[in-house]
């Protein structure tokens, strides 16, 4: 029972489901029926659903048939009426067709006229629109044409203004046109073209400035010469009126006042410069000049005419225009960077000196002109533009220029050997420094460097004066200056400070005691002082500093240059005793003149010698040293002459009997000494006495050496007597007083060693010598036992040889043997004295 019930329930549920699906199919859109049908196929009652579906379709067909049967008669009536209407409609159509044909035939001409009218109206509208558009476009085209014309004529700033108007005022009104789009696209390129063209003008300007910097600098330095002219007058005025203590301070105050004065333009302003400067004073935005130019040609002017200023030589409008164009285009920093970079490169080129700059002054002048020209231009740019260059940039360039300039000057000035060139270089450096100082550049390092060049200048002066002194000393005749009349006498006294009352009283002709090199050397020392003074001018030094510089240089001249020249003359091989004597006389007078040189320096520097820290002249030391060297050379030469005479000595050491007079060579030697000492009359007494004593001592020593020579192994008493005659001749010369000033027998003491030795042997007084030896009152105190032994042995050899040869007379042999025994005894005793002395 339960199973049939369950089957019945399932059948009811399936029927209900199929009914729901059918309703859903009937009410659902065809596009969305897919899910519904899928649910049918997903179930197991597909066949039963199809049966249900077909039954539903048959039901609907029956309902449709019923509805059609109900409305069929109305349909038939409607068809019948429609057929009637179709006939009427056909008639109406035919009538309308005929009417239309007639209308078309009648309206052909009107249509043609209307078409023509339409075309005319269209053309009129197009023309009006074209006129309106052209009215808008023509100003654009005119502005563009004007722009091209301005660019063609290189009027860059107006071209830039035209481009601005074109871009912001005219082109926006016609921006939809294709040619306007082309113009808009070209605007950046046109701006770049204007920038490039203005930059090209700037490059031409920079190139012209680089090439003509020397001309600009030359003009500025020439202007500075005239500008500083009144400073020189004021300086002279101060030097005449002010005391030396305040001159330096007043000079510094004067320099400060002058450096603060405005620069004076050398020439008249041109219209172009006036207009440009006026506009720069207003806004510095729009340069008036439209024609670019570089350096203007300037002809040389006469000295009476005013020198044109640097601004008169240069047209700066390319810089102003380019600066303003870049400012308008928003690229001012780019322009400033480019300008500074290029000028910095040009500065390095300008500061590179030519390799042969040191050869001529023109090389230095051109170098300085280029540097001055460069900084004059930069100074003008600094003061006429708003920030293109600033003070820090200028100071940086100047520091670089100053260091490179000083290094170049140190290098190239070291090659200068001509003091005139060094002096001209100093004046040029001073002008260079003063010119740049007038433009506000610090130049203290240049003046410090000039003090270094001053040392080099002194060295070149010393070298030059060394040649001058050599020429004077070489050309001198080393004989007193003869004077034949009063005019010549006054001329020499005017050249050299010499006063001698006795000489003034003497009648003409007369002679000065010194030779010509004395006044010449004195004059040249003064010329040297003048040359040193020239270098100190315009260096802003105080009188004390100038005085110190002159004195130090003069001391170098005296102690080094002149001293070396005198020493070289004294040491020359061919210098004679007469020349040496004259040199001693000359240096004595030059030594006395040193106080006049002190006064001369004091007069030109206005610094008293008593001032603290004042350097003293060392001339007296120089001339004393030269005189002492000459004296030593005299002593040496005298000794050499004596040696030359002694080389002529030809003693017969084996002579049995002496001659009747002194040897010829010695007589000649004594004659030479007499004539030589006669020349010593003008020498200081001590010099002559020392020379005479030195000569006598040397002669005595040399004669003793002749006796003691090892080559002379034997010596007879006859030869000893002949030698004694020569010594007596020397003693006679000493007693005759060849040089005044010796007291008593002082000069004879030079021969005392020889005299006592000869007396001992000639008198054969050995008992006295041996008995009194070592006592202060000994008669033969100056006889050395060694010397006596050597001489005794030489005599003993002769006696031994004689005893061997003389075998005839026995008595004679006995005397000889006794004398030989005595000699041996004396020799033995002498050896004892020698040994005891050594022990």
HUUR-V754052 format. One record per run of one state. SS is the DSSP state (h for helix, s for strand, l for the rest). FROM is the first residue (numbers start at 0). TO is the last residue. Records with the same first field share a line. If there is no record, write none. Layout:
# HUUR-V754052
SS: FROM-TO, FROM-TO
This chain:
# HUUR-V754052
l: 0-0, 27-28, 32-32, 42-44, 152-154, 174-176, 211-211, 227-227, 241-242, 260-269, 282-293, 295-308, 314-315, 328-330, 350-355, 359-359, 384-389, 413-417, 438-442, 475-480, 483-484, 495-499, 505-508, 511-514, 536-541, 570-575, 592-592, 605-617, 646-662, 682-683, 708-715, 735-745, 762-764, 772-783, 805-808, 838-838
h: 1-26, 29-31, 33-41, 45-151, 155-173, 177-210, 212-226, 228-240, 243-259, 270-281, 309-312, 316-327, 331-349, 356-358, 360-383, 390-412, 418-437, 443-474, 485-494, 500-504, 515-535, 542-569, 576-591, 593-604, 618-645, 663-681, 684-707, 716-734, 746-761, 765-771, 784-804, 809-837
s: 294-294, 313-313, 481-482, 509-510
